[in-house]
Amino acid sequence: MNLSHRIGPPQFAARPGITGLAQVQGIDMSTPELLAKTDAQMLASLGLVEYFRYIVLTVLGRGAGDRVR
């Protein structure tokens, strides 16, 4: 069975990371449209400094968007 027809093509040409803008803003998988929009916004302006900023914010407790409830 080819799952690519069910799931669809990838939306971004980026590899998953440790955290991101959506996670630090508390956005989770219950709002997939908002999650995708936020990820696109992050990828459009992502640099090394911003990426490490997201990691620091996650370590400090802000990265709770995809937590298991």
mmCIF file as Biopython writes it, N, C-alpha, C and O atoms, coordinates in Angstrom:
data_model
#
loop_
_atom_site.group_PDB
_atom_site.id
_atom_site.type_symbol
_atom_site.label_atom_id
_atom_site.label_alt_id
_atom_site.label_comp_id
_atom_site.label_asym_id
_atom_site.label_entity_id
_atom_site.label_seq_id
_atom_site.pdbx_PDB_ins_code
_atom_site.Cartn_x
_atom_site.Cartn_y
_atom_site.Cartn_z
_atom_site.occupancy
_atom_site.B_iso_or_equiv
_atom_site.auth_seq_id
_atom_site.auth_asym_id
_atom_site.pdbx_PDB_model_num
ATOM 1   N N  . MET A ? 1  ? 0.849  -1.175 0.000  1.0 0.0 1  A 1 
ATOM 2   C CA . MET A ? 1  ? 0.000  0.000  0.000  1.0 0.0 1  A 1 
ATOM 3   C C  . MET A ? 1  ? 0.896  1.241  0.000  1.0 0.0 1  A 1 
ATOM 4   O O  . MET A ? 1  ? 1.836  1.329  0.790  1.0 0.0 1  A 1 
ATOM 5   N N  . ASN A ? 2  ? 0.614  2.166  -0.856 1.0 0.0 2  A 1 
ATOM 6   C CA . ASN A ? 2  ? 1.389  3.403  -0.939 1.0 0.0 2  A 1 
ATOM 7   C C  . ASN A ? 2  ? 0.714  4.479  -0.092 1.0 0.0 2  A 1 
ATOM 8   O O  . ASN A ? 2  ? -0.342 4.989  -0.465 1.0 0.0 2  A 1 
ATOM 9   N N  . LEU A ? 3  ? 1.312  4.822  1.034  1.0 0.0 3  A 1 
ATOM 10  C CA . LEU A ? 3  ? 0.720  5.798  1.945  1.0 0.0 3  A 1 
ATOM 11  C C  . LEU A ? 3  ? 0.850  7.237  1.464  1.0 0.0 3  A 1 
ATOM 12  O O  . LEU A ? 3  ? 0.177  8.123  1.991  1.0 0.0 3  A 1 
ATOM 13  N N  . SER A ? 4  ? 1.699  7.486  0.476  1.0 0.0 4  A 1 
ATOM 14  C CA . SER A ? 4  ? 1.874  8.860  0.019  1.0 0.0 4  A 1 
ATOM 15  C C  . SER A ? 4  ? 0.583  9.423  -0.561 1.0 0.0 4  A 1 
ATOM 16  O O  . SER A ? 4  ? 0.376  10.636 -0.532 1.0 0.0 4  A 1 
ATOM 17  N N  . HIS A ? 5  ? -0.288 8.567  -1.087 1.0 0.0 5  A 1 
ATOM 18  C CA . HIS A ? 5  ? -1.563 9.044  -1.620 1.0 0.0 5  A 1 
ATOM 19  C C  . HIS A ? 5  ? -2.515 9.438  -0.505 1.0 0.0 5  A 1 
ATOM 20  O O  . HIS A ? 5  ? -3.330 10.344 -0.680 1.0 0.0 5  A 1 
ATOM 21  N N  . ARG A ? 6  ? -2.428 8.789  0.609  1.0 0.0 6  A 1 
ATOM 22  C CA . ARG A ? 6  ? -3.288 9.110  1.741  1.0 0.0 6  A 1 
ATOM 23  C C  . ARG A ? 6  ? -2.802 10.340 2.490  1.0 0.0 6  A 1 
ATOM 24  O O  . ARG A ? 6  ? -3.594 11.209 2.854  1.0 0.0 6  A 1 
ATOM 25  N N  . ILE A ? 7  ? -1.523 10.409 2.714  1.0 0.0 7  A 1 
ATOM 26  C CA . ILE A ? 7  ? -0.961 11.470 3.535  1.0 0.0 7  A 1 
ATOM 27  C C  . ILE A ? 7  ? -0.692 12.718 2.710  1.0 0.0 7  A 1 
ATOM 28  O O  . ILE A ? 7  ? -0.872 13.833 3.198  1.0 0.0 7  A 1 
ATOM 29  N N  . GLY A ? 8  ? -0.271 12.548 1.487  1.0 0.0 8  A 1 
ATOM 30  C CA . GLY A ? 8  ? 0.039  13.684 0.643  1.0 0.0 8  A 1 
ATOM 31  C C  . GLY A ? 8  ? 1.519  13.999 0.675  1.0 0.0 8  A 1 
ATOM 32  O O  . GLY A ? 8  ? 2.259  13.468 1.504  1.0 0.0 8  A 1 
ATOM 33  N N  . PRO A ? 9  ? 1.942  14.853 -0.218 1.0 0.0 9  A 1 
ATOM 34  C CA . PRO A ? 9  ? 3.356  15.194 -0.285 1.0 0.0 9  A 1 
ATOM 35  C C  . PRO A ? 9  ? 3.780  16.055 0.895  1.0 0.0 9  A 1 
ATOM 36  O O  . PRO A ? 9  ? 2.946  16.739 1.488  1.0 0.0 9  A 1 
ATOM 37  N N  . PRO A ? 10 ? 5.044  16.033 1.241  1.0 0.0 10 A 1 
ATOM 38  C CA . PRO A ? 10 ? 5.517  16.890 2.325  1.0 0.0 10 A 1 
ATOM 39  C C  . PRO A ? 10 ? 5.306  18.358 1.973  1.0 0.0 10 A 1 
ATOM 40  O O  . PRO A ? 10 ? 5.447  18.752 0.816  1.0 0.0 10 A 1 
ATOM 41  N N  . GLN A ? 11 ? 4.976  19.146 2.956  1.0 0.0 11 A 1 
ATOM 42  C CA . GLN A ? 11 ? 4.721  20.563 2.742  1.0 0.0 11 A 1 
ATOM 43  C C  . GLN A ? 11 ? 5.997  21.391 2.780  1.0 0.0 11 A 1 
ATOM 44  O O  . GLN A ? 11 ? 6.056  22.458 2.169  1.0 0.0 11 A 1 
ATOM 45  N N  . PHE A ? 12 ? 7.012  20.920 3.486  1.0 0.0 12 A 1 
ATOM 46  C CA . PHE A ? 12 ? 8.243  21.682 3.652  1.0 0.0 12 A 1 
ATOM 47  C C  . PHE A ? 12 ? 9.442  20.839 3.285  1.0 0.0 12 A 1 
ATOM 48  O O  . PHE A ? 12 ? 9.426  19.618 3.436  1.0 0.0 12 A 1 
ATOM 49  N N  . ALA A ? 13 ? 10.471 21.486 2.810  1.0 0.0 13 A 1 
ATOM 50  C CA . ALA A ? 13 ? 11.723 20.788 2.504  1.0 0.0 13 A 1 
ATOM 51  C C  . ALA A ? 13 ? 12.680 20.985 3.665  1.0 0.0 13 A 1 
ATOM 52  O O  . ALA A ? 13 ? 13.822 21.401 3.468  1.0 0.0 13 A 1 
ATOM 53  N N  . ALA A ? 14 ? 12.227 20.692 4.864  1.0 0.0 14 A 1 
ATOM 54  C CA . ALA A ? 14 ? 13.053 20.859 6.057  1.0 0.0 14 A 1 
ATOM 55  C C  . ALA A ? 14 ? 12.989 19.586 6.886  1.0 0.0 14 A 1 
ATOM 56  O O  . ALA A ? 14 ? 11.968 18.898 6.917  1.0 0.0 14 A 1 
ATOM 57  N N  . ARG A ? 15 ? 14.076 19.290 7.545  1.0 0.0 15 A 1 
ATOM 58  C CA . ARG A ? 15 ? 14.107 18.118 8.416  1.0 0.0 15 A 1 
ATOM 59  C C  . ARG A ? 15 ? 13.556 18.505 9.784  1.0 0.0 15 A 1 
ATOM 60  O O  . ARG A ? 15 ? 13.701 19.653 10.204 1.0 0.0 15 A 1 
ATOM 61  N N  . PRO A ? 16 ? 12.935 17.573 10.476 1.0 0.0 16 A 1 
ATOM 62  C CA . PRO A ? 16 ? 12.422 17.888 11.812 1.0 0.0 16 A 1 
ATOM 63  C C  . PRO A ? 16 ? 13.553 18.219 12.773 1.0 0.0 16 A 1 
ATOM 64  O O  . PRO A ? 16 ? 14.661 17.695 12.658 1.0 0.0 16 A 1 
ATOM 65  N N  . GLY A ? 17 ? 13.261 19.078 13.700 1.0 0.0 17 A 1 
ATOM 66  C CA . GLY A ? 17 ? 14.258 19.481 14.684 1.0 0.0 17 A 1 
ATOM 67  C C  . GLY A ? 17 ? 13.806 19.169 16.095 1.0 0.0 17 A 1 
ATOM 68  O O  . GLY A ? 17 ? 12.822 18.459 16.298 1.0 0.0 17 A 1 
ATOM 69  N N  . ILE A ? 18 ? 14.509 19.688 17.046 1.0 0.0 18 A 1 
ATOM 70  C CA . ILE A ? 18 ? 14.215 19.449 18.458 1.0 0.0 18 A 1 
ATOM 71  C C  . ILE A ? 18 ? 12.973 20.217 18.890 1.0 0.0 18 A 1 
ATOM 72  O O  . ILE A ? 18 ? 12.144 19.693 19.633 1.0 0.0 18 A 1 
ATOM 73  N N  . THR A ? 19 ? 12.846 21.436 18.433 1.0 0.0 19 A 1 
ATOM 74  C CA . THR A ? 19 ? 11.740 22.299 18.817 1.0 0.0 19 A 1 
ATOM 75  C C  . THR A ? 19 ? 11.515 23.323 17.720 1.0 0.0 19 A 1 
ATOM 76  O O  . THR A ? 19 ? 12.184 23.287 16.688 1.0 0.0 19 A 1 
ATOM 77  N N  . GLY A ? 20 ? 10.598 24.213 17.931 1.0 0.0 20 A 1 
ATOM 78  C CA . GLY A ? 20 ? 10.331 25.234 16.926 1.0 0.0 20 A 1 
ATOM 79  C C  . GLY A ? 20 ? 9.385  26.291 17.452 1.0 0.0 20 A 1 
ATOM 80  O O  . GLY A ? 20 ? 8.980  26.263 18.615 1.0 0.0 20 A 1 
ATOM 81  N N  . LEU A ? 21 ? 9.038  27.226 16.580 1.0 0.0 21 A 1 
ATOM 82  C CA . LEU A ? 21 ? 8.180  28.343 16.958 1.0 0.0 21 A 1 
ATOM 83  C C  . LEU A ? 21 ? 6.810  27.868 17.451 1.0 0.0 21 A 1 
ATOM 84  O O  . LEU A ? 21 ? 6.301  28.374 18.451 1.0 0.0 21 A 1 
ATOM 85  N N  . ALA A ? 22 ? 6.222  26.909 16.760 1.0 0.0 22 A 1 
ATOM 86  C CA . ALA A ? 22 ? 4.901  26.418 17.178 1.0 0.0 22 A 1 
ATOM 87  C C  . ALA A ? 22 ? 4.951  25.829 18.584 1.0 0.0 22 A 1 
ATOM 88  O O  . ALA A ? 22 ? 4.052  26.068 19.391 1.0 0.0 22 A 1 
ATOM 89  N N  . GLN A ? 23 ? 5.992  25.065 18.879 1.0 0.0 23 A 1 
ATOM 90  C CA . GLN A ? 23 ? 6.098  24.442 20.196 1.0 0.0 23 A 1 
ATOM 91  C C  . GLN A ? 23 ? 6.264  25.490 21.294 1.0 0.0 23 A 1 
ATOM 92  O O  . GLN A ? 23 ? 5.667  25.366 22.364 1.0 0.0 23 A 1 
ATOM 93  N N  . VAL A ? 24 ? 7.061  26.508 21.040 1.0 0.0 24 A 1 
ATOM 94  C CA . VAL A ? 24 ? 7.273  27.529 22.078 1.0 0.0 24 A 1 
ATOM 95  C C  . VAL A ? 24 ? 6.029  28.383 22.270 1.0 0.0 24 A 1 
ATOM 96  O O  . VAL A ? 24 ? 5.830  28.959 23.339 1.0 0.0 24 A 1 
ATOM 97  N N  . GLN A ? 25 ? 5.199  28.468 21.250 1.0 0.0 25 A 1 
ATOM 98  C CA . GLN A ? 25 ? 3.963  29.236 21.363 1.0 0.0 25 A 1 
ATOM 99  C C  . GLN A ? 25 ? 2.805  28.390 21.878 1.0 0.0 25 A 1 
ATOM 100 O O  . GLN A ? 25 ? 1.684  28.883 22.002 1.0 0.0 25 A 1 
ATOM 101 N N  . GLY A ? 26 ? 3.067  27.113 22.178 1.0 0.0 26 A 1 
ATOM 102 C CA . GLY A ? 26 ? 2.035  26.253 22.749 1.0 0.0 26 A 1 
ATOM 103 C C  . GLY A ? 26 ? 1.058  25.691 21.729 1.0 0.0 26 A 1 
ATOM 104 O O  . GLY A ? 26 ? -0.028 25.244 22.098 1.0 0.0 26 A 1 
ATOM 105 N N  . ILE A ? 27 ? 1.423  25.706 20.460 1.0 0.0 27 A 1 
ATOM 106 C CA . ILE A ? 27 ? 0.551  25.187 19.406 1.0 0.0 27 A 1 
ATOM 107 C C  . ILE A ? 27 ? 0.821  23.691 19.271 1.0 0.0 27 A 1 
ATOM 108 O O  . ILE A ? 27 ? 1.970  23.268 19.148 1.0 0.0 27 A 1 
ATOM 109 N N  . ASP A ? 28 ? -0.245 22.895 19.294 1.0 0.0 28 A 1 
ATOM 110 C CA . ASP A ? 28 ? -0.059 21.450 19.195 1.0 0.0 28 A 1 
ATOM 111 C C  . ASP A ? 28 ? -0.783 20.886 17.975 1.0 0.0 28 A 1 
ATOM 112 O O  . ASP A ? 28 ? -1.317 21.635 17.158 1.0 0.0 28 A 1 
ATOM 113 N N  . MET A ? 29 ? -0.795 19.573 17.862 1.0 0.0 29 A 1 
ATOM 114 C CA . MET A ? 29 ? -1.364 18.902 16.694 1.0 0.0 29 A 1 
ATOM 115 C C  . MET A ? 29 ? -2.885 18.985 16.619 1.0 0.0 29 A 1 
ATOM 116 O O  . MET A ? 29 ? -3.467 18.543 15.629 1.0 0.0 29 A 1 
ATOM 117 N N  . SER A ? 30 ? -3.543 19.538 17.632 1.0 0.0 30 A 1 
ATOM 118 C CA . SER A ? 30 ? -4.998 19.645 17.577 1.0 0.0 30 A 1 
ATOM 119 C C  . SER A ? 30 ? -5.445 20.746 16.619 1.0 0.0 30 A 1 
ATOM 120 O O  . SER A ? 30 ? -6.619 20.808 16.253 1.0 0.0 30 A 1 
ATOM 121 N N  . THR A ? 31 ? -4.521 21.615 16.211 1.0 0.0 31 A 1 
ATOM 122 C CA . THR A ? 31 ? -4.815 22.668 15.242 1.0 0.0 31 A 1 
ATOM 123 C C  . THR A ? 31 ? -3.806 22.579 14.097 1.0 0.0 31 A 1 
ATOM 124 O O  . THR A ? 31 ? -2.903 23.411 14.006 1.0 0.0 31 A 1 
ATOM 125 N N  . PRO A ? 32 ? -3.950 21.576 13.222 1.0 0.0 32 A 1 
ATOM 126 C CA . PRO A ? 32 ? -2.931 21.344 12.195 1.0 0.0 32 A 1 
ATOM 127 C C  . PRO A ? 32 ? -2.735 22.511 11.222 1.0 0.0 32 A 1 
ATOM 128 O O  . PRO A ? 32 ? -1.617 22.745 10.763 1.0 0.0 32 A 1 
ATOM 129 N N  . GLU A ? 33 ? -3.798 23.239 10.904 1.0 0.0 33 A 1 
ATOM 130 C CA . GLU A ? 33 ? -3.649 24.368 9.989  1.0 0.0 33 A 1 
ATOM 131 C C  . GLU A ? 33 ? -2.786 25.454 10.612 1.0 0.0 33 A 1 
ATOM 132 O O  . GLU A ? 33 ? -1.895 25.997 9.959  1.0 0.0 33 A 1 
ATOM 133 N N  . LEU A ? 34 ? -3.049 25.770 11.870 1.0 0.0 34 A 1 
ATOM 134 C CA . LEU A ? 34 ? -2.259 26.784 12.577 1.0 0.0 34 A 1 
ATOM 135 C C  . LEU A ? 34 ? -0.822 26.315 12.759 1.0 0.0 34 A 1 
ATOM 136 O O  . LEU A ? 34 ? 0.113  27.107 12.642 1.0 0.0 34 A 1 
ATOM 137 N N  . LEU A ? 35 ? -0.646 25.038 13.042 1.0 0.0 35 A 1 
ATOM 138 C CA . LEU A ? 35 ? 0.687  24.468 13.198 1.0 0.0 35 A 1 
ATOM 139 C C  . LEU A ? 35 ? 1.481  24.604 11.897 1.0 0.0 35 A 1 
ATOM 140 O O  . LEU A ? 35 ? 2.642  25.012 11.918 1.0 0.0 35 A 1 
ATOM 141 N N  . ALA A ? 36 ? 0.860  24.264 10.771 1.0 0.0 36 A 1 
ATOM 142 C CA . ALA A ? 36 ? 1.533  24.367 9.473  1.0 0.0 36 A 1 
ATOM 143 C C  . ALA A ? 36 ? 1.859  25.814 9.133  1.0 0.0 36 A 1 
ATOM 144 O O  . ALA A ? 36 ? 2.940  26.102 8.620  1.0 0.0 36 A 1 
ATOM 145 N N  . LYS A ? 37 ? 0.937  26.721 9.413  1.0 0.0 37 A 1 
ATOM 146 C CA . LYS A ? 37 ? 1.160  28.150 9.137  1.0 0.0 37 A 1 
ATOM 147 C C  . LYS A ? 37 ? 2.325  28.681 9.977  1.0 0.0 37 A 1 
ATOM 148 O O  . LYS A ? 37 ? 3.165  29.432 9.480  1.0 0.0 37 A 1 
ATOM 149 N N  . THR A ? 38 ? 2.369  28.289 11.232 1.0 0.0 38 A 1 
ATOM 150 C CA . THR A ? 38 ? 3.441  28.733 12.133 1.0 0.0 38 A 1 
ATOM 151 C C  . THR A ? 38 ? 4.776  28.141 11.717 1.0 0.0 38 A 1 
ATOM 152 O O  . THR A ? 38 ? 5.795  28.830 11.747 1.0 0.0 38 A 1 
ATOM 153 N N  . ASP A ? 39 ? 4.782  26.867 11.328 1.0 0.0 39 A 1 
ATOM 154 C CA . ASP A ? 39 ? 6.022  26.245 10.843 1.0 0.0 39 A 1 
ATOM 155 C C  . ASP A ? 39 ? 6.527  26.942 9.583  1.0 0.0 39 A 1 
ATOM 156 O O  . ASP A ? 39 ? 7.729  27.164 9.435  1.0 0.0 39 A 1 
ATOM 157 N N  . ALA A ? 40 ? 5.617  27.287 8.679  1.0 0.0 40 A 1 
ATOM 158 C CA . ALA A ? 40 ? 6.015  27.995 7.454  1.0 0.0 40 A 1 
ATOM 159 C C  . ALA A ? 40 ? 6.602  29.355 7.786  1.0 0.0 40 A 1 
ATOM 160 O O  . ALA A ? 40 ? 7.593  29.767 7.181  1.0 0.0 40 A 1 
ATOM 161 N N  . GLN A ? 41 ? 6.004  30.057 8.739  1.0 0.0 41 A 1 
ATOM 162 C CA . GLN A ? 41 ? 6.509  31.360 9.180  1.0 0.0 41 A 1 
ATOM 163 C C  . GLN A ? 41 ? 7.906  31.211 9.762  1.0 0.0 41 A 1 
ATOM 164 O O  . GLN A ? 41 ? 8.790  32.020 9.479  1.0 0.0 41 A 1 
ATOM 165 N N  . MET A ? 42 ? 8.105  30.187 10.567 1.0 0.0 42 A 1 
ATOM 166 C CA . MET A ? 42 ? 9.414  29.962 11.174 1.0 0.0 42 A 1 
ATOM 167 C C  . MET A ? 42 ? 10.461 29.646 10.107 1.0 0.0 42 A 1 
ATOM 168 O O  . MET A ? 42 ? 11.562 30.196 10.131 1.0 0.0 42 A 1 
ATOM 169 N N  . LEU A ? 43 ? 10.116 28.763 9.175  1.0 0.0 43 A 1 
ATOM 170 C CA . LEU A ? 43 ? 11.080 28.358 8.154  1.0 0.0 43 A 1 
ATOM 171 C C  . LEU A ? 43 ? 11.469 29.501 7.229  1.0 0.0 43 A 1 
ATOM 172 O O  . LEU A ? 43 ? 12.579 29.522 6.697  1.0 0.0 43 A 1 
ATOM 173 N N  . ALA A ? 44 ? 10.563 30.449 7.037  1.0 0.0 44 A 1 
ATOM 174 C CA . ALA A ? 44 ? 10.853 31.586 6.154  1.0 0.0 44 A 1 
ATOM 175 C C  . ALA A ? 44 ? 11.934 32.489 6.721  1.0 0.0 44 A 1 
ATOM 176 O O  . ALA A ? 44 ? 12.621 33.180 5.968  1.0 0.0 44 A 1 
ATOM 177 N N  . SER A ? 45 ? 12.093 32.491 8.032  1.0 0.0 45 A 1 
ATOM 178 C CA . SER A ? 45 ? 13.063 33.408 8.641  1.0 0.0 45 A 1 
ATOM 179 C C  . SER A ? 45 ? 14.041 32.713 9.582  1.0 0.0 45 A 1 
ATOM 180 O O  . SER A ? 45 ? 14.723 33.378 10.362 1.0 0.0 45 A 1 
ATOM 181 N N  . LEU A ? 46 ? 14.118 31.377 9.519  1.0 0.0 46 A 1 
ATOM 182 C CA . LEU A ? 46 ? 14.940 30.641 10.470 1.0 0.0 46 A 1 
ATOM 183 C C  . LEU A ? 46 ? 16.429 30.811 10.197 1.0 0.0 46 A 1 
ATOM 184 O O  . LEU A ? 46 ? 16.916 30.607 9.085  1.0 0.0 46 A 1 
ATOM 185 N N  . GLY A ? 47 ? 17.116 31.185 11.240 1.0 0.0 47 A 1 
ATOM 186 C CA . GLY A ? 47 ? 18.569 31.267 11.205 1.0 0.0 47 A 1 
ATOM 187 C C  . GLY A ? 47 ? 19.128 30.547 12.416 1.0 0.0 47 A 1 
ATOM 188 O O  . GLY A ? 47 ? 18.375 30.058 13.258 1.0 0.0 47 A 1 
ATOM 189 N N  . LEU A ? 48 ? 20.422 30.482 12.504 1.0 0.0 48 A 1 
ATOM 190 C CA . LEU A ? 48 ? 21.073 29.774 13.600 1.0 0.0 48 A 1 
ATOM 191 C C  . LEU A ? 48 ? 20.721 30.372 14.959 1.0 0.0 48 A 1 
ATOM 192 O O  . LEU A ? 48 ? 20.470 29.635 15.913 1.0 0.0 48 A 1 
ATOM 193 N N  . VAL A ? 49 ? 20.701 31.693 15.053 1.0 0.0 49 A 1 
ATOM 194 C CA . VAL A ? 49 ? 20.391 32.367 16.324 1.0 0.0 49 A 1 
ATOM 195 C C  . VAL A ? 49 ? 18.967 32.053 16.753 1.0 0.0 49 A 1 
ATOM 196 O O  . VAL A ? 49 ? 18.727 31.740 17.919 1.0 0.0 49 A 1 
ATOM 197 N N  . GLU A ? 50 ? 18.010 32.133 15.815 1.0 0.0 50 A 1 
ATOM 198 C CA . GLU A ? 50 ? 16.618 31.844 16.158 1.0 0.0 50 A 1 
ATOM 199 C C  . GLU A ? 50 ? 16.437 30.396 16.601 1.0 0.0 50 A 1 
ATOM 200 O O  . GLU A ? 50 ? 15.695 30.115 17.543 1.0 0.0 50 A 1 
ATOM 201 N N  . TYR A ? 51 ? 17.118 29.480 15.917 1.0 0.0 51 A 1 
ATOM 202 C CA . TYR A ? 51 ? 16.986 28.074 16.266 1.0 0.0 51 A 1 
ATOM 203 C C  . TYR A ? 51 ? 17.456 27.809 17.697 1.0 0.0 51 A 1 
ATOM 204 O O  . TYR A ? 51 ? 16.790 27.104 18.455 1.0 0.0 51 A 1 
ATOM 205 N N  . PHE A ? 52 ? 18.605 28.377 18.060 1.0 0.0 52 A 1 
ATOM 206 C CA . PHE A ? 52 ? 19.093 28.192 19.424 1.0 0.0 52 A 1 
ATOM 207 C C  . PHE A ? 52 ? 18.214 28.914 20.434 1.0 0.0 52 A 1 
ATOM 208 O O  . PHE A ? 52 ? 18.101 28.481 21.581 1.0 0.0 52 A 1 
ATOM 209 N N  . ARG A ? 53 ? 17.593 30.007 20.018 1.0 0.0 53 A 1 
ATOM 210 C CA . ARG A ? 53 ? 16.644 30.705 20.901 1.0 0.0 53 A 1 
ATOM 211 C C  . ARG A ? 53 ? 15.463 29.785 21.222 1.0 0.0 53 A 1 
ATOM 212 O O  . ARG A ? 53 ? 15.025 29.715 22.370 1.0 0.0 53 A 1 
ATOM 213 N N  . TYR A ? 54 ? 14.948 29.081 20.210 1.0 0.0 54 A 1 
ATOM 214 C CA . TYR A ? 54 ? 13.840 28.147 20.439 1.0 0.0 54 A 1 
ATOM 215 C C  . TYR A ? 54 ? 14.260 27.017 21.383 1.0 0.0 54 A 1 
ATOM 216 O O  . TYR A ? 54 ? 13.477 26.582 22.227 1.0 0.0 54 A 1 
ATOM 217 N N  . ILE A ? 55 ? 15.486 26.553 21.235 1.0 0.0 55 A 1 
ATOM 218 C CA . ILE A ? 55 ? 15.982 25.495 22.122 1.0 0.0 55 A 1 
ATOM 219 C C  . ILE A ? 55 ? 16.046 26.001 23.559 1.0 0.0 55 A 1 
ATOM 220 O O  . ILE A ? 55 ? 15.603 25.307 24.474 1.0 0.0 55 A 1 
ATOM 221 N N  . VAL A ? 56 ? 16.588 27.196 23.773 1.0 0.0 56 A 1 
ATOM 222 C CA . VAL A ? 56 ? 16.684 27.772 25.117 1.0 0.0 56 A 1 
ATOM 223 C C  . VAL A ? 56 ? 15.287 27.957 25.707 1.0 0.0 56 A 1 
ATOM 224 O O  . VAL A ? 56 ? 15.054 27.619 26.868 1.0 0.0 56 A 1 
ATOM 225 N N  . LEU A ? 57 ? 14.359 28.492 24.913 1.0 0.0 57 A 1 
ATOM 226 C CA . LEU A ? 57 ? 12.989 28.673 25.411 1.0 0.0 57 A 1 
ATOM 227 C C  . LEU A ? 57 ? 12.350 27.332 25.770 1.0 0.0 57 A 1 
ATOM 228 O O  . LEU A ? 57 ? 11.590 27.250 26.735 1.0 0.0 57 A 1 
ATOM 229 N N  . THR A ? 58 ? 12.645 26.300 25.017 1.0 0.0 58 A 1 
ATOM 230 C CA . THR A ? 58 ? 12.117 24.969 25.315 1.0 0.0 58 A 1 
ATOM 231 C C  . THR A ? 58 ? 12.680 24.451 26.636 1.0 0.0 58 A 1 
ATOM 232 O O  . THR A ? 58 ? 11.941 23.921 27.466 1.0 0.0 58 A 1 
ATOM 233 N N  . VAL A ? 59 ? 13.983 24.606 26.825 1.0 0.0 59 A 1 
ATOM 234 C CA . VAL A ? 59 ? 14.623 24.157 28.069 1.0 0.0 59 A 1 
ATOM 235 C C  . VAL A ? 59 ? 14.054 24.913 29.269 1.0 0.0 59 A 1 
ATOM 236 O O  . VAL A ? 59 ? 13.931 24.351 30.357 1.0 0.0 59 A 1 
ATOM 237 N N  . LEU A ? 60 ? 13.709 26.182 29.072 1.0 0.0 60 A 1 
ATOM 238 C CA . LEU A ? 60 ? 13.154 26.987 30.152 1.0 0.0 60 A 1 
ATOM 239 C C  . LEU A ? 60 ? 11.668 26.729 30.392 1.0 0.0 60 A 1 
ATOM 240 O O  . LEU A ? 60 ? 11.054 27.355 31.256 1.0 0.0 60 A 1 
ATOM 241 N N  . GLY A ? 61 ? 11.096 25.804 29.621 1.0 0.0 61 A 1 
ATOM 242 C CA . GLY A ? 61 ? 9.717  25.422 29.872 1.0 0.0 61 A 1 
ATOM 243 C C  . GLY A ? 61 ? 8.694  26.002 28.922 1.0 0.0 61 A 1 
ATOM 244 O O  . GLY A ? 61 ? 7.499  25.771 29.102 1.0 0.0 61 A 1 
ATOM 245 N N  . ARG A ? 62 ? 9.115  26.736 27.929 1.0 0.0 62 A 1 
ATOM 246 C CA . ARG A ? 62 ? 8.146  27.315 26.986 1.0 0.0 62 A 1 
ATOM 247 C C  . ARG A ? 62 ? 7.756  26.332 25.893 1.0 0.0 62 A 1 
ATOM 248 O O  . ARG A ? 62 ? 6.723  26.531 25.253 1.0 0.0 62 A 1 
ATOM 249 N N  . GLY A ? 63 ? 8.515  25.305 25.653 1.0 0.0 63 A 1 
ATOM 250 C CA . GLY A ? 63 ? 8.240  24.382 24.556 1.0 0.0 63 A 1 
ATOM 251 C C  . GLY A ? 63 ? 7.302  23.271 24.946 1.0 0.0 63 A 1 
ATOM 252 O O  . GLY A ? 63 ? 7.737  22.132 25.112 1.0 0.0 63 A 1 
ATOM 253 N N  . ALA A ? 64 ? 6.034  23.564 25.096 1.0 0.0 64 A 1 
ATOM 254 C CA . ALA A ? 64 ? 5.069  22.568 25.527 1.0 0.0 64 A 1 
ATOM 255 C C  . ALA A ? 64 ? 3.992  22.313 24.491 1.0 0.0 64 A 1 
ATOM 256 O O  . ALA A ? 64 ? 2.984  21.678 24.804 1.0 0.0 64 A 1 
ATOM 257 N N  . GLY A ? 65 ? 4.170  22.782 23.277 1.0 0.0 65 A 1 
ATOM 258 C CA . GLY A ? 65 ? 3.124  22.672 22.263 1.0 0.0 65 A 1 
ATOM 259 C C  . GLY A ? 65 ? 2.772  21.252 21.874 1.0 0.0 65 A 1 
ATOM 260 O O  . GLY A ? 65 ? 1.596  20.962 21.652 1.0 0.0 65 A 1 
ATOM 261 N N  . ASP A ? 66 ? 3.728  20.366 21.782 1.0 0.0 66 A 1 
ATOM 262 C CA . ASP A ? 66 ? 3.457  18.993 21.359 1.0 0.0 66 A 1 
ATOM 263 C C  . ASP A ? 66 ? 3.504  18.002 22.508 1.0 0.0 66 A 1 
ATOM 264 O O  . ASP A ? 66 ? 3.717  16.811 22.285 1.0 0.0 66 A 1 
ATOM 265 N N  . ARG A ? 67 ? 3.313  18.461 23.706 1.0 0.0 67 A 1 
ATOM 266 C CA . ARG A ? 67 ? 3.374  17.551 24.851 1.0 0.0 67 A 1 
ATOM 267 C C  . ARG A ? 67 ? 2.217  16.564 24.817 1.0 0.0 67 A 1 
ATOM 268 O O  . ARG A ? 67 ? 1.157  16.841 24.255 1.0 0.0 67 A 1 
ATOM 269 N N  . VAL A ? 68 ? 2.437  15.436 25.415 1.0 0.0 68 A 1 
ATOM 270 C CA . VAL A ? 68 ? 1.391  14.416 25.537 1.0 0.0 68 A 1 
ATOM 271 C C  . VAL A ? 68 ? 0.571  14.744 26.756 1.0 0.0 68 A 1 
ATOM 272 O O  . VAL A ? 68 ? 1.104  14.975 27.841 1.0 0.0 68 A 1 
ATOM 273 N N  . ARG A ? 69 ? -0.728 14.761 26.569 1.0 0.0 69 A 1 
ATOM 274 C CA . ARG A ? 69 ? -1.601 15.117 27.707 1.0 0.0 69 A 1 
ATOM 275 C C  . ARG A ? 69 ? -2.262 13.913 28.274 1.0 0.0 69 A 1 
ATOM 276 O O  . ARG A ? 69 ? -3.028 14.022 29.232 1.0 0.0 69 A 1 
#
